Amino acid sequence: MNAPSRSHHVVVVGAGFGGLETVRCLAGAPVRITLVDQRNHHLFQPLLYQVATASLATSEIAWPVRHLLCRRKEVTTLLATVGGIDADARQVRLEDGGTLAYDTLVLATGARHAYFGHDEWEPFAPGLKTLEDATAIRRRILLAFEQAEREDDPRHREALLTFAIVGGGPTGVELAGTIAELARETLPGDFRRIDTRKARVVLIEAGPRILPGFTEELSAYAHAALARLGVDVQLGHAVRECSGEGVVYGDRALSAGVVLWAAGVQASPAARWLDAPADRAHRVKVAPDLSVPGHPDIFAIGDTATIDAWHGRPVPGIAPAAKQQGAHVAATIRRRLRGDSTVRPFRYRHAGSLATIGKRSAIIDFGRVRLRGRIAWWVWGIAHIYFLIGVRNRLAVALNWLWLYVSGDRSARLITQGRWKPK
Ligand SMILES: Cc1cc2nc3c(=O)[nH]c(=O)nc-3n(C[C@H](O)[C@H](O)[C@H](O)COP(=O)(O)OP(=O)(O)OC[C@H]3O[C@@H](n4cnc5c(N)ncnc54)[C@H](O)[C@@H]3O)c2cc1C
């Protein structure tokens, strides 16, 4: 029997949740695949905040893409940044001047944090999206304690020990809860001149409550759990300015040594590359089968796309949604290769929403079943360990969490990216 022809070339841009799932679900299909990413690793973003707060090491939440796919001989992995698309010539343009021809193109290029038109705030209020972001934030947090230890002026010391987090979604809540625990449980014995338990953690949210994606009851529970950890939650105040001094929200100015941004996202430039219709966050408004309108051979999935396919509502920007879309596109490609051009609309199935508040509490909304507190934290922990890649990482993360749970110790308290220099 002849081996199936692999002349059809699928180019997948982005080795995040959506892109990797597309490649996984195309296993055995008569295609050649090229997977392009600007980074050499797949990143488990849901645990990034744990790297930023010194709980986990970078290699525990990221894996080299090339190695993940080494057994798939029909898949070529390329480290390159895509800078545009020539849809007429069916070519992807790489930023280094190269080009890649495709028969089918899948854009899974994700999103990045956005500053609502105030990009000048980024140096003062970094966001969390990449491993570099996480280690840079970890550096800022740990350096604030180091500088406070050497500061004689009490007012300046207080400012250094103030941590402001902008945005009360899951990432903001997770950062705030974990920084509070770091200051109150992990660090006190390490310092001689400062009492790290006096650090102030302020979570600033413009809306009327934190975690608006959850029910009011779970959101109120999370608010109370944060307050028990000592986090000061400020609701109903939009941030008006971020600077080297701190942050201005509503009519208040807060001097803060560290300001972190967890407030908004903006999609990759995929819509611009194709001059495709997009929403305010620059997400491509895709057709029901996730193809880009006017380009049946180009699909956009995950955080870089938007579609009202969750009982008429927009699909949320979360990992399971990106994975389901990757699987849907792979199934469409397979059908088309069999000569079946039926259009099957994508429908999102929501398994549940989860958020943690420190190392002892979480909230989970499975729809009919809602959990909170310790039991929810354990379910959250087991679910995240299950979704990590590889037995070694699962064991390493489980052991780290167990250690943290019983001892409060966070072992990744490393200040990297350069020696300390005065400002
Ligand atoms: C801090 C944080 C916490 C989160 N927590 C959760 C959570 O608890 N649960 C949950 O379900 N979701 C969570 N999310 C959201 C989830 O991570 C995203 O929804 C998911 O990663 C989207 O998958 P994606 O494939 O669309 O994009 P990504 O996973 O972001 O992948 C995009 C890939 O494209 C690559 N890329 C981008 N531009 C280019 C280019 N020009 N050329 C080449 N490569 C490019 C990137 O390097 C990246 O590898 C979180 C996100 C963040 C940032």
The ligand as a Gaussian input file, in Angstrom:
#p B3LYP/6-31G(d) Opt

LIG

0 1
 C       -0.778000      35.342000      33.735000
 C       -1.824000      34.528000      33.026000
 C       -2.602000      33.633000      33.737000
 C       -3.557000      32.868000      33.108000
 N       -4.287000      31.972000      33.841000
 C       -5.147000      31.141000      33.218000
 C       -5.836000      30.136000      33.942000
 O       -5.676000      30.018000      35.169000
 N       -6.658000      29.294000      33.263000
 C       -6.836000      29.395000      31.903000
 O       -7.547000      28.584000      31.320000
 N       -6.224000      30.358000      31.189000
 C       -5.374000      31.228000      31.822000
 N       -4.731000      32.209000      31.099000
 C       -5.088000      32.417000      29.680000
 C       -4.439000      31.373000      28.781000
 O       -3.078000      31.245000      29.091000
 C       -4.646000      31.791000      27.348000
 O       -6.017000      31.890000      27.101000
 C       -4.037000      30.789000      26.393000
 O       -2.635000      30.755000      26.565000
 C       -4.367000      31.140000      24.948000
 O       -3.751000      30.230000      24.106000
 P       -3.255000      30.687000      22.660000
 O       -2.775000      29.464000      21.978000
 O       -4.299000      31.504000      22.009000
 O       -2.064000      31.697000      22.946000
 P       -0.651000      31.509000      23.793000
 O       -0.812000      30.307000      24.642000
 O       -0.451000      32.813000      24.380000
 O        0.355000      31.184000      22.643000
 C        0.702000      32.114000      21.668000
 C        2.043000      31.702000      21.075000
 O        2.271000      32.443000      19.898000
 C        3.611000      32.863000      19.865000
 N        3.680000      34.066000      19.022000
 C        3.035000      35.243000      19.218000
 N        3.307000      36.105000      18.238000
 C        4.141000      35.467000      17.389000
 C        4.789000      35.837000      16.172000
 N        4.612000      37.052000      15.620000
 N        5.594000      34.949000      15.572000
 C        5.802000      33.710000      16.117000
 N        5.209000      33.306000      17.265000
 C        4.387000      34.159000      17.884000
 C        3.944000      33.129000      21.320000
 O        5.349000      33.104000      21.543000
 C        3.208000      31.997000      22.022000
 O        4.002000      30.858000      22.174000
 C       -3.762000      33.005000      31.710000
 C       -2.982000      33.907000      30.989000
 C       -2.019000      34.655000      31.636000
 C       -1.174000      35.620000      30.837000

